[in-house]
Amino acid sequence: MIANQLGYVGQRAENVTVFQESGLPAGLIDFYIDQKMTRAADILDQPDAAGITALETGKAIIAMHLNEDTLDILQFWVCHSRMPKISIAALSVVLLPS
């Protein structure tokens, strides 16, 4: 999998540990935005919480159901966030082996 530049993101810490021990980039999902979240305030709470976690731990992974509304809300958050040290990147970029 490393040769194919793949990584693993999951919700179970033991799975992440197994993949990391094999040398595969892996991370645990910290926050999730699903299809049932429709209120902008609820969606905005997730990157806010992830930003705080990222500042405290150095990383936070948000999994989300992508749709136009979610992307618009996330773009709004990026433009108006009060956390200037936070950057958002696709997992495909973050989990590439170094």
Secondary structure, DSSP 8 states (H G I E B T S, - for coil): -TTTT--EEES-HHHHHHHHHTT--EEE--EEE-TT--SHHHHHHHHHHHHHHHHHHS---EEE---HHHHHHHHHHHHH-S-TT-----HHHHTS--
